[in-house]
Amino acid sequence: RRFESCWAHPVTLPEQGFVFRFTPLRPMPGLLNLIIALPAIVLALLCCGLGWWLLRSRRREAALKRQLEVQENRLREMMEAQEEERKRFSGALHEEIGMRLHSLKLSASRMAERLALQSPEQGAELRRIAGGLDVAARDIRALSDKLLPRVLAEQGLDAALSELTDQVFRNTTIQARYRASEARGRYGQQVEIATYRMARELLSNAARHAGARNVEIQLDRNGTHLALMVRDDGRGFDPHRTRRRHSGLDLMQSHLQTIGGKSSFISAPGQGTTVTLHVPIS
């Protein structure tokens, strides 16, 4: 016979005299709770792992940042010490050695004039010695200006860059022009010296490697920054490849980053180069 079963009620078969009771299989309460809670447990573990990874990454970033700050401070202190040493050495060259050579040159010239009355040949020889002393004095003066230009200390960055442009391109066929700007104030010794040295590196590279016919230099003030721009119409280069070969530019980049500045290189083969340095005034 067909019979219908019910899980909640007994089923009776009268012909046989048997009573069957069917009871459903119920899961254990603890296992059911575990099955329900398992996704939440997995999600919690994933969140904990992600949080630990983020915390560890932030700690690494903070440690790396502190290490970079320490390195930048050391590099800044080293550069400041170098500038002080250059300043001291420049003063010693100009005020001591240069002045002594100039004094010897004057004495030799006076002796040559007196000696020429008695012995023209010896007088001429002494005049040649005086001329050699004069050349040595000029070389000492030029070396002193390279270490710390007097025009930079006395007249400021604008006048120093104008004179530097003339010095670098004086004996070349390149037409160089420094565009006078409104940035003619004084910005502190460290800022002026750093900007001057980076400008000299850029101009030297333009004169030796650019193959340019025209070079333009300009200094402007943009709020709290000085913007130094050097543009040439030379052969250009790939900034991502060629620049890595120039140790002078790498040193300039390190110096610029140390004082909190930024740079931009716009160049392509056959299209010239434009370099802009942004130097913080403070």
Secondary structure, 3 states (H helix, E strand, C coil): CCCCCCCCCCEEECCCCEEECCCCCCCCHHHHHHHHHHHHHHHHHHHHHHHHHHHHHHHHHHHHHHHHHHHHHHHHHHHHHHHHHHHHHHHHHHHHHHHHHHHHHHHHHHHHHHHHHHCHHHHHHHHHHHHHHHHHHHHHHHHHHHHCCHHHHHHCHHHHHHHHHHHHHCCCCCEEEEECCCCCCCCCHHHHHHHHHHHHHHHHHHHHHCCCCEEEEEEEEECCEEEEEEEECCCCCCCCCHHHHCHHHHHHHHHHHHCCCEEEEEECCCCCEEEEEEEECC
